[in-house]
Amino acid sequence: MQVLVRDNNVDQALRVLKKKMQREGLFREFKARSAYEKPSEKRIREKAEAVRRQRKLARKKLQREGLLPAPKKAVRAGR
């Protein structure tokens, strides 16, 4: 993974790097590897993640078909 530093702006480059790492799921993996996870716990966690993914896909499909209302967009304060 590579991030370019422009105009000696290290803070911005660090923010970009953290965002990329978050998107790739590296922080989640670091946390998972920090302690041993029993195989039974791993199975339970993976099954719960699969159920969550399936529900999310079903919800999005229903929203596209117009059977469920779309989520309301958050109104951000003026910058």
N, C-alpha and C positions, 0 to 999 in steps of 0.2 A: 504494500500500500504506500502511495507516495502523495505528498502534498507540497505544492510549491509555495515558497514564501515570497510575496511580492512587496516591494518597497520596505523591506525590513519589518514588516508587520507580522510579528510572530504570534501575537494574540489571535489575529484572524485565522492564521494558518492552524493554530491549535484548535480553534473552534471547528474548523472544517474537518480536521483529523478526527476529533471526537464524534462529530456527526457521522462520518464515514464508518467509524468503528461501531457506533450504535446501530447503523443500518445493516451492517454485516453480522451483527449478533455476537461480537467478540466479548463485550462486557458480560453478557449472559453466560457465555461459555467459560470465561474466567471464574465467575462465581460458582458455576456448576463443578468445575474441576478443583476448586479450593478445598472441598471436603469429599470424602468417599460417599457414593450413593449406592445403597444396596440394590441388587438387581430387581427385587420386588418393588421398591420405591420408584425405580426408573420405569418399570412397566406401567405402574399406576400413573405416573406423571405423563408419559408419552400417550397413554390412552386418553387422559383428560385433555391434552393438547389437541389430539385428533378430533375429539368431540367438539371442542371449541372452534376448530377450523371449519368443521362441517356445518355447525350452526351459523357461523359467520357467512359462509358461502350461500347457505339457504336463505338467510336474511337478505343478503345483497341481491339474490335472484328475485325474491319476492318484491323488493323495492324497484328493481328494473321493470318488472311486469306490472307495477302499479298497484299491487295488492297490499303493500305496506307503505305508509308515508315515509318519505326520505327524512333522514335526520336533519334537525335544524342546524344551520351554520351559526357558529359563535360570532357575535359582533365584536370586533376589536376596536379599542379606543383609538382615536385619531393620533397619528404620530407627528 
